[in-house]
Amino acid sequence: MTLQFTDPAAGTPLEALAPQDDYEIVRRTLEFTSERYRRQPTLAETARAVRVGEAHLEAVFRRWAGLSPKAFLQAVTIDHARRLLGQGLPLLDAAHEVGLSGPSRLHDLFVRFEAMSPGAHKERGAGLEITYGFADGPFGRTLVLWTDRGLAGIGFSDSEHGGDEGALRDMLGRWPAARSRRDDTEARLWVARVFEPAAWRAEAPLRIVLIGTNFEVRVWERLLAVPLGEATTYGRLAAEIGSPKAARAVGAAVGRNPISFVVPCHRAMGSTGALTGYHWGLTRKRAMLGWEFALARPAAATRP
């Protein structure tokens, strides 16, 4: 079903958007503000640029991130993001940079993980059965993969990278000898479980399985220790796993992380604090950091 929205100021129908297009609105907004952040565009200017009405843009952001577009956009523009994340400093220490204040209790994903034997990786997944499916999530159309041991992969479908087929080829290509089958119904349950903060409970941890080389698994395990609302650098990760000269190899392992968002590779930065690359796109990385900033600062949701 698609919805027809009307700009209350103009009184004319806007582009029809389906509910799953919320992330597309977010993506357009992030791109626009990344280019125009020095001008601090108004809500009206942003709404015109992304081709939706002001009221709808406001509603999408409050539903998606829990705070107003103004506060969200301040938190994730390139300049602010670099300052907030410079040298791996906690985002919360720089809250006043974006006009947010007030203490709050942090939320994060409670995860119980196990690493599959190195043989499973070396054998390219032979003997492994992977179920996969697609569902709509806060960061766009989401591909989820799981085994009988737990969640094994999260990726994203983007039209510029081959859509669903491209995302599936990317993810299953990591374990080409594995058997696979599709189940979109269960995929929707996984997406709800992963991206709904109310489901993040220590007494009911999310089970994940890490499938990679020994070195990769060590890096991914360390990423799991980076709290929501904070960031780290590749160099710091390398030092923490006992390989201080392996920052480049650590960066490669971060890039090969199969369980995006849950294993928070988006919290890894370059040595200067720059966002650097992200397998699923820098726009999505900025979106994840902004979304987490909103969770870490729920009090900010009441600010205009």
Backbone as numpy.savetxt, mean C-alpha at the origin, in Angstrom:
# Nx Ny Nz CAx CAy CAz Cx Cy Cz
-22.55 -2.25 -11.13 -23.39 -1.07 -11.13 -22.51 0.16 -11.13
-22.84 1.16 -11.95 -22.12 2.42 -11.93 -23.01 3.48 -11.31
-22.41 4.50 -10.77 -23.12 5.58 -10.12 -22.91 6.86 -10.90
-23.95 7.67 -11.02 -23.85 8.95 -11.71 -23.77 10.04 -10.66
-22.71 10.82 -10.67 -22.53 11.87 -9.69 -22.77 13.22 -10.33
-23.24 14.15 -9.55 -23.51 15.50 -10.03 -22.74 16.50 -9.20
-22.09 17.42 -9.84 -21.38 18.48 -9.16 -22.41 19.45 -8.61
-22.56 19.59 -7.29 -23.59 20.46 -6.74 -23.41 21.91 -7.14
-22.18 22.33 -7.43 -21.96 23.71 -7.83 -22.42 23.95 -9.25
-22.13 23.00 -10.12 -22.45 23.19 -11.54 -23.80 22.63 -11.90
-24.25 21.64 -11.16 -25.54 21.03 -11.43 -25.56 20.17 -12.67
-24.39 19.71 -13.11 -24.32 18.90 -14.31 -23.72 17.55 -13.99
-24.15 16.50 -14.71 -23.62 15.16 -14.45 -22.13 15.11 -14.72
-21.43 14.35 -13.90 -20.01 14.12 -14.09 -19.79 12.74 -14.64
-18.55 12.43 -14.87 -18.15 11.12 -15.35 -18.72 10.04 -14.43
-19.35 9.01 -15.00 -19.89 7.92 -14.20 -18.76 7.04 -13.70
-18.77 6.78 -12.41 -17.72 5.98 -11.81 -18.32 4.83 -11.04
-17.69 3.68 -11.12 -18.10 2.53 -10.33 -17.46 2.63 -8.96
-18.03 1.96 -7.94 -17.45 2.02 -6.61 -15.99 1.62 -6.57
-15.58 0.67 -7.42 -14.19 0.22 -7.40 -13.23 1.26 -7.95
-13.75 2.38 -8.45 -12.89 3.40 -9.01 -12.41 4.40 -7.97
-12.70 4.16 -6.69 -12.22 5.07 -5.65 -10.72 5.26 -5.74
-9.97 4.17 -5.92 -8.52 4.32 -5.98 -8.09 5.13 -7.19
-8.83 5.04 -8.28 -8.50 5.83 -9.46 -8.61 7.32 -9.14
-9.62 7.69 -8.35 -9.75 9.08 -7.91 -8.55 9.46 -7.05
-8.18 8.57 -6.13 -7.03 8.82 -5.28 -5.76 8.95 -6.13
-5.59 8.06 -7.09 -4.40 8.08 -7.93 -4.29 9.40 -8.69
-5.41 9.82 -9.30 -5.38 11.08 -10.05 -5.05 12.26 -9.13
-5.63 12.23 -7.94 -5.40 13.32 -6.99 -3.95 13.39 -6.57
-3.37 12.23 -6.29 -1.97 12.19 -5.88 -1.06 12.70 -6.99
-1.33 12.30 -8.22 -0.51 12.77 -9.33 -0.63 14.29 -9.49
-1.85 14.79 -9.38 -2.07 16.23 -9.54 -1.34 17.01 -8.45
-1.49 16.59 -7.20 -0.87 17.34 -6.11 0.64 17.17 -6.09
1.14 16.03 -6.59 2.59 15.85 -6.66 3.21 16.87 -7.61
2.46 17.23 -8.65 2.95 18.21 -9.62 2.70 19.64 -9.16
1.64 19.84 -8.36 1.22 21.21 -8.00 1.33 21.49 -6.50
2.06 20.67 -5.76 2.02 20.79 -4.30 2.49 22.16 -3.81
3.39 22.80 -4.52 3.89 24.11 -4.07 2.78 25.16 -4.08
1.78 24.95 -4.93 0.65 25.89 -5.00 -0.43 25.54 -3.99
-0.33 24.34 -3.36 -1.36 23.88 -2.42 -2.75 24.09 -3.02
-3.08 23.36 -4.07 -4.36 23.57 -4.76 -5.55 23.38 -3.83
-6.59 24.13 -4.10 -7.82 24.04 -3.31 -8.57 22.76 -3.67
-9.57 22.45 -2.86 -10.41 21.29 -3.15 -11.09 21.44 -4.50
-11.55 22.65 -4.82 -12.23 22.87 -6.10 -11.28 22.63 -7.27
-10.05 23.13 -7.16 -9.07 22.93 -8.23 -8.73 21.46 -8.41
-8.58 20.76 -7.30 -8.27 19.34 -7.37 -9.42 18.56 -7.96
-10.63 18.87 -7.56 -11.81 18.17 -8.07 -11.94 18.35 -9.58
-11.69 19.56 -10.06 -11.75 19.79 -11.50 -10.68 18.99 -12.22
-9.49 18.92 -11.63 -8.38 18.22 -12.28 -8.64 16.72 -12.38
-9.30 16.14 -11.39 -9.53 14.68 -11.41 -10.90 14.31 -11.96
-11.67 15.36 -12.37 -12.94 15.15 -13.07 -14.02 14.50 -12.21
-14.10 14.94 -10.96 -15.23 14.56 -10.11 -15.70 15.79 -9.35
-16.87 15.70 -8.75 -17.38 16.83 -7.99 -16.68 16.97 -6.65
-16.72 18.17 -6.11 -16.06 18.41 -4.82 -16.63 17.53 -3.72
-17.94 17.43 -3.67 -18.58 16.63 -2.62 -18.18 15.16 -2.73
-18.10 14.67 -3.96 -17.73 13.26 -4.14 -16.27 13.03 -3.77
-15.38 13.96 -4.17 -13.98 13.84 -3.81 -13.82 13.83 -2.28
-14.53 14.70 -1.61 -14.48 14.76 -0.15 -14.97 13.44 0.45
-16.07 12.92 -0.09 -16.64 11.69 0.46 -15.71 10.49 0.25
-15.11 10.40 -0.95 -14.20 9.29 -1.23 -13.02 9.31 -0.27
-12.44 10.47 -0.07 -11.27 10.53 0.81 -11.62 10.24 2.25
-12.74 10.73 2.72 -13.10 10.45 4.11 -13.42 8.97 4.29
-14.06 8.37 3.30 -14.34 6.93 3.38 -13.06 6.12 3.24
-12.17 6.55 2.37 -10.96 5.77 2.04 -9.88 5.94 3.08
-9.69 7.17 3.58 -8.56 7.44 4.46 -8.94 7.90 5.85
-10.20 8.28 6.05 -10.62 8.67 7.39 -10.30 10.11 7.75
-9.96 10.94 6.78 -9.69 12.35 7.05 -9.98 13.15 5.79
-9.93 14.46 5.92 -10.30 15.32 4.80 -9.25 15.29 3.70
-9.64 15.62 2.46 -8.65 15.69 1.38 -7.52 16.67 1.68
-7.83 17.79 2.32 -6.79 18.77 2.62 -5.71 18.17 3.51
-6.12 17.52 4.60 -5.14 16.93 5.51 -4.39 15.79 4.84
-5.12 14.99 4.07 -4.48 13.86 3.40 -3.45 14.34 2.38
-3.83 15.30 1.57 -2.93 15.77 0.52 -1.70 16.45 1.12
-1.87 17.12 2.22 -0.71 17.70 2.88 0.27 16.60 3.31
-0.30 15.47 3.75 0.54 14.40 4.29 1.31 13.65 3.23
0.83 13.65 1.98 1.45 12.79 0.99 2.03 13.50 -0.23
2.06 14.82 -0.26 2.75 15.47 -1.36 4.22 15.11 -1.30
4.86 15.15 -2.46 6.25 14.70 -2.52 7.15 15.43 -1.53
7.05 16.74 -1.50 7.95 17.50 -0.63 7.75 17.12 0.83
6.50 17.05 1.27 6.23 16.70 2.65 6.64 15.27 2.94
6.37 14.38 2.01 6.72 12.97 2.26 8.22 12.82 2.45
9.01 13.52 1.63 10.46 13.41 1.77 10.93 13.92 3.13
10.34 15.02 3.58 10.76 15.56 4.86 10.31 14.65 6.00
9.11 14.14 5.88 8.59 13.27 6.94 9.40 11.99 7.05
9.84 11.50 5.90 10.50 10.19 5.89 12.01 10.30 5.82
12.55 11.51 5.79 13.99 11.68 5.68 14.75 10.94 6.77
15.77 10.20 6.33 16.62 9.45 7.24 15.84 8.45 8.09
14.66 8.03 7.64 13.90 7.02 8.37 13.26 7.53 9.64
13.08 8.85 9.78 12.46 9.36 11.00 11.00 8.97 11.07
10.47 8.78 12.29 9.05 8.45 12.42 8.17 9.54 11.82
7.12 9.14 11.12 6.18 10.10 10.57 5.57 10.97 11.66
5.30 10.36 12.81 4.60 11.11 13.85 5.43 12.26 14.39
6.77 12.12 14.38 7.63 13.19 14.87 7.50 14.44 14.02
7.05 14.28 12.79 6.92 15.42 11.89 5.47 15.81 11.65
4.58 15.41 12.54 3.15 15.65 12.33 2.83 17.12 12.14
3.51 18.00 12.88 3.20 19.42 12.77 3.56 19.98 11.40
4.43 19.28 10.68 4.78 19.71 9.32 3.55 19.75 8.44
2.59 18.87 8.72 1.40 18.80 7.87 0.16 19.27 8.62
0.36 19.97 9.72 -0.78 20.56 10.40 -1.63 19.58 11.17
-1.07 18.43 11.55 -1.83 17.44 12.29 -1.31 17.39 13.72
-2.21 17.23 14.68 -1.76 17.19 16.06 -2.67 16.29 16.88
-2.25 15.99 18.10 -3.05 15.17 18.99 -2.56 13.75 19.06
-2.39 13.20 20.25 -1.92 11.83 20.41 -2.98 10.82 20.01
-2.55 9.64 19.65 -3.50 8.57 19.34 -2.79 7.24 19.50
-3.56 6.19 19.61 -2.99 4.86 19.72 -2.72 4.33 18.33
-1.51 3.83 18.12 -1.16 3.29 16.82 -1.84 1.96 16.60
-2.18 1.72 15.33 -2.71 0.42 14.92 -1.70 -0.19 13.96
-1.62 -1.46 13.93 -0.76 -2.11 12.94 -1.28 -3.52 12.69
-0.71 -4.11 11.67 -1.11 -5.44 11.26 -0.42 -6.46 12.16
-1.21 -7.30 12.83 -0.64 -8.38 13.62 -0.50 -9.60 12.72
0.73 -10.07 12.59 1.03 -11.12 11.62 1.75 -12.28 12.29
1.34 -13.50 11.95 2.12 -14.68 12.31 2.63 -15.27 11.01
3.95 -15.42 10.91 4.50 -15.84 9.63 5.36 -17.08 9.79
5.50 -17.79 8.70 6.44 -18.90 8.61 7.11 -18.83 7.24
8.32 -19.32 7.19 9.04 -19.35 5.92 9.00 -20.76 5.36
8.63 -20.86 4.11 8.64 -22.17 3.46 10.09 -22.57 3.22
10.35 -23.84 3.20 11.72 -24.33 3.05 12.35 -23.75 1.78
13.67 -23.49 1.82 14.34 -22.97 0.63 14.13 -23.84 -0.60
13.91 -25.14 -0.37 13.70 -26.04 -1.50 12.50 -25.65 -2.34
11.44 -25.15 -1.69 10.23 -24.75 -2.42 10.54 -23.62 -3.39
11.44 -22.74 -2.99 11.83 -21.65 -3.88 12.74 -22.16 -4.99
13.72 -22.97 -4.62 14.66 -23.48 -5.62 13.97 -24.33 -6.67
12.94 -25.05 -6.24 12.20 -25.90 -7.17 11.10 -25.14 -7.89
11.12 -23.79 -7.75 10.18 -22.92 -8.48 8.73 -23.22 -8.15
8.50 -23.67 -6.89 7.15 -23.91 -6.43 6.60 -25.28 -6.78
7.43 -26.19 -7.25 6.95 -27.54 -7.60 6.32 -28.19 -6.37
5.14 -28.77 -6.56 4.42 -29.41 -5.47 3.57 -28.46 -4.65
3.63 -27.17 -4.97 2.87 -26.16 -4.24 1.57 -25.85 -4.96
0.48 -25.76 -4.23 -0.81 -25.37 -4.82 -1.16 -23.98 -4.33
-1.33 -23.07 -5.26 -1.64 -21.68 -4.94 -3.04 -21.35 -5.47
-3.86 -20.80 -4.61 -5.16 -20.28 -5.02 -5.04 -18.77 -5.14
-5.68 -18.20 -6.13 -5.59 -16.76 -6.33 -6.96 -16.20 -6.69
-7.09 -14.91 -6.56 -8.32 -14.25 -6.96 -8.14 -12.75 -6.94
-9.08 -12.04 -7.57 -9.05 -10.59 -7.65 -10.22 -10.00 -6.87
-9.97 -8.85 -6.25 -11.02 -8.13 -5.53 -10.64 -6.66 -5.49
-11.61 -5.79 -5.27 -11.34 -4.37 -5.18 -10.90 -4.01 -3.76
-9.84 -3.24 -3.66 -9.32 -2.81 -2.37 -9.04 -1.32 -2.36
-8.55 -0.78 -1.25 -8.33 0.67 -1.16 -7.23 1.18 -2.07
-6.38 0.28 -2.59 -5.29 0.71 -3.47 -5.48 0.19 -4.88
-6.74 -0.02 -5.27 -7.06 -0.47 -6.61 -7.38 -1.95 -6.65
-7.53 -2.45 -7.87 -7.87 -3.85 -8.05 -6.70 -4.72 -7.54
-7.02 -5.63 -6.64 -6.00 -6.34 -5.87 -5.99 -7.82 -6.20
-4.81 -8.35 -6.43 -4.60 -9.78 -6.65 -4.09 -10.39 -5.34
-4.75 -11.44 -4.89 -4.35 -12.13 -3.66 -4.02 -13.58 -3.99
-2.94 -14.09 -3.40 -2.56 -15.49 -3.58 -2.38 -16.11 -2.20
-2.82 -17.36 -2.05 -2.68 -18.01 -0.76 -2.50 -19.52 -0.93
-1.95 -20.14 0.10 -1.79 -21.59 0.15 -2.52 -22.10 1.38
-2.44 -23.39 1.64 -3.10 -23.92 2.83 -2.41 -23.45 4.11
-1.22 -22.86 3.99 -0.51 -22.36 5.16 -0.81 -20.89 5.45
-1.33 -20.16 4.47 -1.63 -18.76 4.70 -1.43 -17.92 3.46
-1.51 -16.61 3.65 -1.37 -15.65 2.56 0.04 -15.71 1.99
0.15 -15.78 0.66 1.46 -15.91 0.02 1.79 -14.75 -0.90
0.79 -13.97 -1.31 1.10 -12.89 -2.23 -0.01 -11.85 -2.32
0.37 -10.61 -2.51 -0.56 -9.52 -2.80 0.08 -8.66 -3.90
-0.66 -8.45 -4.97 -0.22 -7.59 -6.05 -1.38 -6.73 -6.52
-1.15 -5.95 -7.56 -2.18 -5.02 -8.02 -2.28 -5.02 -9.54
-3.50 -4.86 -10.01 -3.79 -4.87 -11.43 -3.89 -3.44 -11.94
-3.03 -3.10 -12.91 -3.06 -1.77 -13.52 -3.11 -1.93 -15.03
-3.97 -1.15 -15.67 -4.16 -1.29 -17.12 -2.86 -1.05 -17.88
-2.02 -0.12 -17.39 -0.79 0.18 -18.11 0.24 -0.94 -18.01
-0.01 -1.92 -17.15 0.93 -3.05 -17.01 0.25 -4.39 -17.31
-0.74 -4.35 -18.18 -1.36 -5.60 -18.62 -2.57 -6.03 -17.85
-3.09 -5.18 -16.95 -4.31 -5.50 -16.23 -4.18 -6.76 -15.39
-5.28 -7.50 -15.29 -5.30 -8.72 -14.47 -4.28 -9.74 -14.96
-4.20 -9.91 -16.27 -3.27 -10.91 -16.81 -1.83 -10.55 -16.49
-1.50 -9.26 -16.59 -0.14 -8.83 -16.28 0.21 -9.05 -14.81
-0.73 -8.71 -13.93 -0.48 -8.89 -12.49 -0.32 -10.37 -12.15
-1.19 -11.20 -12.73 -1.12 -12.63 -12.44 0.16 -13.24 -12.98
0.55 -12.82 -14.18 1.79 -13.33 -14.76 2.99 -12.93 -13.90
2.98 -11.72 -13.39 4.05 -11.24 -12.52 4.14 -12.09 -11.26
3.01 -12.31 -10.60 3.03 -13.01 -9.32 3.27 -14.51 -9.47
2.52 -15.17 -10.35 2.70 -16.62 -10.50 4.06 -16.94 -11.12
4.63 -15.97 -11.85 5.94 -16.19 -12.45 7.04 -16.37 -11.42
6.77 -16.03 -10.18 7.76 -16.23 -9.12 7.86 -17.70 -8.74
6.78 -18.45 -8.95 6.75 -19.88 -8.64 6.10 -20.61 -9.82
6.78 -20.64 -10.97 6.15 -21.12 -12.22 5.77 -22.59 -12.20
6.36 -23.40 -11.33 6.04 -24.83 -11.31 4.86 -25.15 -10.39
4.34 -24.14 -9.69 3.22 -24.39 -8.77 1.92 -24.58 -9.54
1.02 -25.36 -8.96 -0.33 -25.48 -9.50 -1.15 -24.30 -9.00
-2.11 -23.85 -9.80 -2.90 -22.69 -9.38 -4.35 -22.86 -9.80
-5.23 -22.24 -9.03 -6.65 -22.19 -9.36 -7.21 -20.86 -8.88
-8.35 -20.46 -9.42 -8.90 -19.13 -9.13 -10.13 -19.23 -8.22
-10.22 -18.29 -7.26 -11.38 -18.21 -6.38 -11.56 -16.75 -5.96
-12.34 -16.00 -6.74 -12.53 -14.59 -6.44 -13.35 -14.36 -5.18
-14.23 -15.30 -4.84 -15.06 -15.14 -3.64 -14.19 -15.11 -2.39
-13.28 -16.07 -2.27 -12.40 -16.09 -1.10 -11.40 -14.93 -1.15
-11.03 -14.51 -2.35 -10.11 -13.37 -2.47 -10.71 -12.13 -1.84
-12.02 -11.93 -2.01 -12.67 -10.77 -1.38 -12.56 -10.83 0.13
-12.63 -12.02 0.69 -12.50 -12.18 2.15 -11.08 -11.84 2.60
-10.09 -12.28 1.82 -8.70 -11.96 2.14 -8.46 -10.45 2.10
-8.97 -9.79 1.07 -8.78 -8.34 0.94 -9.42 -7.61 2.12
-10.61 -8.04 2.50 -11.27 -7.42 3.65 -10.45 -7.65 4.92
-9.90 -8.84 5.05 -9.11 -9.17 6.25 -7.83 -8.34 6.32
-7.19 -8.13 5.20 -5.90 -7.42 5.17 -6.07 -5.93 5.34
-7.07 -5.34 4.68 -7.16 -3.89 4.62 -8.17 -3.28 5.58
-8.78 -4.08 6.44 -9.72 -3.55 7.43 -9.04 -3.47 8.79
-8.67 -2.27 9.26 -7.94 -2.16 10.52 -8.63 -2.80 11.71
-9.96 -2.85 11.70 -10.67 -3.47 12.82 -10.34 -4.95 12.94
-9.84 -5.55 11.84 -9.49 -6.98 11.85 -8.06 -7.22 12.31
-7.31 -6.15 12.58 -5.91 -6.29 12.99 -5.85 -6.50 14.49
-5.94 -7.74 14.92 -5.99 -8.05 16.35 -4.90 -9.05 16.72
-4.22 -8.78 17.83 -3.14 -9.66 18.26 -3.63 -11.06 18.56
-4.87 -11.17 19.03 -5.40 -12.50 19.38 -5.83 -13.29 18.15
-5.90 -12.64 16.99 -6.28 -13.34 15.76 -5.33 -12.92 14.65
-4.05 -13.30 14.72 -3.06 -12.82 13.75 -3.33 -13.35 12.34
-2.91 -12.57 11.38 -2.98 -12.96 9.97 -1.85 -13.93 9.68
-2.17 -15.08 9.13 -1.14 -16.08 8.81 -0.61 -15.81 7.41
0.71 -15.69 7.31 1.34 -15.52 6.00 2.47 -16.53 5.85
2.79 -16.84 4.61 3.90 -17.74 4.33 4.86 -17.03 3.38
6.14 -17.02 3.75 7.16 -16.34 2.96 7.89 -17.38 2.11
7.91 -17.15 0.80 8.54 -18.09 -0.13 9.62 -17.34 -0.89
10.87 -17.59 -0.55 11.98 -16.91 -1.20 13.30 -17.52 -0.77
14.38 -16.88 -1.15 15.69 -17.35 -0.72 15.86 -17.05 0.77
16.88 -17.66 1.38 17.13 -17.39 2.79 17.38 -15.90 3.03
18.15 -15.28 2.15 18.46 -13.86 2.30 17.20 -13.01 2.17
16.38 -13.29 1.17 15.14 -12.54 0.98 14.24 -12.65 2.19
14.10 -13.86 2.71 13.22 -14.07 3.86 13.72 -13.29 5.06
15.04 -13.22 5.26 15.58 -12.44 6.37 15.21 -10.97 6.23
15.30 -10.44 5.00 14.93 -9.05 4.76 13.45 -8.83 5.02
12.61 -9.73 4.52 11.16 -9.59 4.69 10.77 -9.68 6.16
11.41 -10.58 6.89 11.13 -10.69 8.32 11.46 -9.36 9.03
12.56 -8.75 8.62 12.94 -7.49 9.25 11.95 -6.38 8.89
11.46 -6.39 7.66 10.45 -5.39 7.27 9.21 -5.49 8.15
8.86 -6.70 8.54 7.68 -6.88 9.39 7.82 -6.19 10.74
9.05 -5.87 11.12 9.29 -5.22 12.40 9.23 -3.69 12.31
9.06 -3.15 11.11 8.97 -1.69 10.95 7.54 -1.27 11.25
7.32 -0.49 12.30 5.94 -0.17 12.71 5.22 0.72 11.72
3.91 0.63 11.75 3.07 1.56 11.00 3.39 2.98 11.45
3.45 3.91 10.50 3.75 5.28 10.84 5.24 5.59 10.89
6.08 4.59 10.60 7.52 4.82 10.59 8.09 4.32 9.28
9.36 4.65 9.06 10.03 4.23 7.83 11.45 3.80 8.18
12.10 3.14 7.24 13.49 2.73 7.42 14.21 2.93 6.10
15.49 2.64 6.07 16.27 2.75 4.84 16.85 1.39 4.50
17.27 1.23 3.25 17.87 -0.04 2.85 19.16 -0.29 3.64
19.92 0.77 3.88 21.15 0.62 4.64 20.89 0.16 6.06
19.87 0.71 6.67 19.54 0.30 8.04 19.07 -1.15 8.07
18.26 -1.54 7.09 17.83 -2.94 7.02 19.04 -3.87 6.88
19.98 -3.47 6.03 21.17 -4.29 5.83 21.93 -4.47 7.14
22.09 -3.38 7.89 22.80 -3.47 9.16 22.05 -4.35 10.15
20.73 -4.26 10.14 19.93 -5.00 11.11 19.92 -6.50 10.84
20.16 -6.91 9.60 20.22 -8.35 9.33 21.67 -8.85 9.34
22.58 -7.99 9.76 23.97 -8.41 9.89 24.78 -8.35 8.63
24.31 -7.62 7.61 25.04 -7.48 6.34 25.14 -6.01 5.97
25.90 -5.22 6.75 25.89 -3.77 6.56 26.35 -3.28 5.20
27.09 -4.10 4.46 27.56 -3.69 3.14 26.64 -4.16 2.01
25.51 -4.72 2.37 24.63 -5.32 1.36 23.38 -4.50 1.10
23.48 -3.17 1.20 22.30 -2.34 1.01 21.67 -2.53 -0.37
22.51 -2.68 -1.40 21.97 -2.87 -2.75 21.21 -4.19 -2.85
21.78 -5.25 -2.29 21.11 -6.56 -2.32 19.82 -6.51 -1.50
19.85 -5.78 -0.40 18.64 -5.62 0.41 17.56 -4.91 -0.40
17.95 -3.87 -1.14 16.99 -3.17 -1.98 16.35 -4.08 -3.01
17.15 -4.98 -3.58 16.61 -5.94 -4.56 15.64 -6.89 -3.88
15.96 -7.34 -2.67 15.07 -8.25 -1.94 13.76 -7.55 -1.58
13.86 -6.29 -1.18 12.66 -5.52 -0.88 11.77 -5.44 -2.12
12.38 -5.21 -3.28 11.63 -5.12 -4.52 10.96 -6.42 -4.92
11.49 -7.55 -4.43 10.91 -8.86 -4.77 9.91 -9.35 -3.73
9.63 -8.53 -2.73 8.66 -8.91 -1.71 7.33 -9.29 -2.36
6.85 -10.53 -2.14 5.63 -10.94 -2.82 4.34 -10.51 -2.11
4.43 -10.13 -0.83 3.21 -9.84 -0.07 3.16 -8.35 0.21
2.86 -7.59 -0.83 2.82 -6.14 -0.71 1.88 -5.71 0.40
2.22 -4.59 1.03 1.46 -3.97 2.10 1.60 -4.72 3.42
1.30 -6.03 3.45 1.40 -6.79 4.70 2.85 -6.85 5.15
3.75 -7.24 4.25 5.19 -7.10 4.49 5.52 -5.72 3.94
5.69 -4.72 4.82 5.61 -3.32 4.39 6.85 -2.79 3.67
7.08 -3.28 2.47 8.22 -2.79 1.69 8.03 -1.32 1.31
6.78 -0.81 1.36 6.55 0.60 1.06 7.15 1.51 2.12
7.53 0.96 3.27 8.14 1.77 4.34 9.66 1.85 4.20
10.22 1.28 3.16 11.67 1.32 2.93 12.01 2.46 1.99
13.00 3.27 2.36 13.39 4.46 1.62 14.86 4.40 1.22
15.24 5.31 0.34 16.65 5.46 0.01 17.40 6.12 1.15
18.71 6.19 1.06 19.53 6.72 2.14 19.25 8.19 2.42
18.75 8.92 1.42 18.45 10.34 1.60 17.03 10.58 2.09
16.27 9.52 2.23 14.87 9.67 2.60 13.94 9.76 1.40
14.49 9.71 0.17 13.65 9.74 -1.03 12.83 8.46 -1.11
11.64 8.56 -1.69 10.75 7.40 -1.75 11.33 6.28 -2.60
12.15 6.60 -3.60 12.74 5.63 -4.52 11.66 4.77 -5.18
12.06 3.63 -5.74 11.13 2.83 -6.52 10.19 1.99 -5.68
9.16 1.48 -6.35 8.21 0.57 -5.72 7.65 -0.30 -6.84
7.62 -1.60 -6.61 7.25 -2.53 -7.68 5.88 -2.20 -8.27
4.97 -1.73 -7.45 3.61 -1.46 -7.90 3.35 0.02 -8.11
4.41 0.82 -8.25 4.28 2.23 -8.61 4.41 3.18 -7.42
5.13 4.29 -7.65 5.33 5.26 -6.57 4.04 5.91 -6.12
3.08 6.08 -7.02 1.80 6.66 -6.62 1.15 5.79 -5.56
1.18 4.48 -5.78 0.59 3.57 -4.80 1.37 3.58 -3.49
2.69 3.71 -3.57 3.51 3.79 -2.36 3.12 5.03 -1.56
2.99 6.18 -2.24 2.56 7.39 -1.54 1.18 7.20 -0.92
0.30 6.54 -1.66 -1.05 6.31 -1.15 -1.03 5.47 0.11
-0.22 4.42 0.12 -0.13 3.56 1.30 0.40 4.32 2.50
1.44 5.14 2.28 2.01 5.90 3.38 1.01 6.92 3.93
0.26 7.56 3.03 -0.75 8.51 3.47 -1.87 7.83 4.22
-2.29 6.67 3.73 -3.35 5.89 4.39 -2.92 5.50 5.79
-1.66 5.07 5.93 -1.15 4.68 7.24 -1.01 5.90 8.15
-0.62 7.03 7.56 -0.53 8.25 8.36 -1.89 8.57 8.95
-2.94 8.39 8.15 -4.29 8.66 8.65 -4.64 7.72 9.79
-4.26 6.45 9.69 -4.55 5.51 10.77 -3.79 5.87 12.03
-2.55 6.33 11.84 -1.73 6.67 12.99 -2.20 7.95 13.66
-2.95 8.75 12.94 -3.42 10.02 13.47 -4.94 10.16 13.29
-5.73 9.26 13.85 -7.18 9.36 13.63 -7.78 10.66 14.11
-7.15 11.32 15.09 -7.67 12.58 15.55 -7.69 13.63 14.45
-6.81 13.45 13.47 -6.73 14.43 12.37 -7.95 14.38 11.49
-8.74 13.30 11.56 -9.90 13.16 10.69 -10.92 14.24 10.95
-10.88 14.84 12.14 -11.88 15.86 12.47 -11.46 17.24 12.02
-10.19 17.37 11.56 -9.71 18.68 11.12 -10.17 18.97 9.70
-10.43 20.23 9.36 -10.89 20.57 8.00 -9.78 20.42 7.00
